[in-house]
Amino acid sequence: MNYKSYILSIIAIIAIGTSMVSAQNTEERQRRWMSDMREYKKEFLTREMELSQEQQDKFFPLYSAMEDEVYQLNKESRELERKVSSADNVSDLEYEATAKAMLDVKDKEAKIEATYFEKFKEILSAKQLFLLKRAETRFSRNMLNMHRDRKTK
């Protein structure tokens, strides 16, 4: 191996290693951000719904399971959308099927929430069920406002 090839090989190895570390750091930051958001949301919902410690202990494992199901559903939809968006020569039938699948996500998400709503009824009062839906809306609005405010600074 001549000197130039040797140097180029070292540079390539460093570049690949750096990109791998960067990708791992990005994944770790995303995991940490997601964990922080879940914790913040848990505190927010606890306050807004006035949950007792006993209710928190029963409610949040179920709520997290629901969020995980909805997240997985949306992840699969995003992957399908990305696959069709990046493909060449996509037929009208494939576009239509993908659009339909993306639309169906909303129905599936509603069914998941309805299933968990029944479980939540065993833990929460009627008022707290109402406060849950209101708190989720408020939480989303707060997150959007914080994001918007951060972008304008």
N, C-alpha and C positions, 0 to 999 in steps of 0.2 A: 504494500500500500504506500503510495507516495505521500509526500508531506501535505499537499492540498486536500487529498481525499481524507487523510487523517483528521485534519482541522475541520473539514466539512462534516465528518462523522461525529466529532465531538460537539460541534454546534447543533447538529440535528438532535443528538441525545439530550443536550441541555434544553433545547426548545420543547421537545416532547415531554421531558420531565417537568418543566415549568408549566406547560399547559395542563398536565395531569394534576399537579399540585393546585393550580388555579381552579380547575374543575372541582376538585375535592373541597377546596375552600368555599367555593360557591355553593355546593351541595350542603356543606356544613352550615353555612350562613342561612340558607333557606330552611333547613331543619330547625335551627335555633330561632329564626324569625317565626316559623309556624308554631313552635312550642310557646314562645313568648305571647303570640297572638291568642292562642288557646287559653293561656293562663289569664291574660287580660280579659278575655271574653268571659271566662268563668267568674272572675271577680265582678265584672260588670253585671252579669246575669244574677249573681247572688245578691248584689245590692238592689237591683231593679225589681227583683221578684220577692225580696225579703225572705230568703230561704233560711230555714233553720239548719243547724249542722247535720242533723239526722236526714233532712231532705237533700242536702248537698251530697251526702255520702251515697244516697240511693239514686239521685237524679243524674249526677255528672257522668258516671260510667255509662249509663244509657244514652245520654246526650252525646258523649264522645263516640259511642258506637254508631249512632245515627249520622253524625258528621263524617265519620270514616266511610260509611256506605255511600253517602252523597258525594263525597270527595272522589271515591273510586269511580262512581258512575260518570261524573264530570270529566275525570281524567281520561277515561276510555273514549268519551265523546270528543275531547280535544285531540286525542291521538288519531282518531278516525278523520277528523277535520284536517289535521296536519297532513295526513297521508294523502288525502284527495287533493289538497291544495298544492302539494309539492309534486304530484304525479303528472306525467305528460300524457296527452291523448286520453283524457278522462271523458267517458261517454255521458250523454245526457241522463241515461238510466242510472249510472253511478252517482252523478251529482244529485239526482232526485232521491236515490236511496240514502245517501249520506245526509241530505237535508231532512229527510223523514226521520232518520235515526237521531239526529240532533234535536228535532222537535219532540220525539218520544222521551228524551231525557227529562223534560219538564214533567211529563206524566209520571214517569218512574220515581222522580224525586218527590212528587206530591204523595205517591203511594207509600214511600218510605216514611215520610213525615207523618202521614195518617196512622201508620202502624205504630210508630213511636208515641204519637199523641195519646193513643189508647193506653200505652204503658205509663206515660206521664200522669194520666188521670189517677192512677193508683198511688201516686206520690204527692202530687200538687193539688191545691184547691182550685176551684173554678176560676177564681180571681187570678191565681198564679199562672194558670194556663193562658189566660188573656195577657197577663203581664209578660209572659215569655215571648209571645208573638210580637208584642209592642217593643220589648227590649231588643229582640233580634233586629227589628227595623231600625231602632235607634242606634244600635251598635254599628250596623252597616253604614248608616248615615254619618256617624262620627268618624269611622275609618275613612270614608270618602272625603270628608271635610279635612281631616288631618293630612291626607295625601295631597289634596288640592293646595292646602296652605303651605305644605312643605315645598311644593313645586313652584309656588309664586315667590318664595323667599330667595 
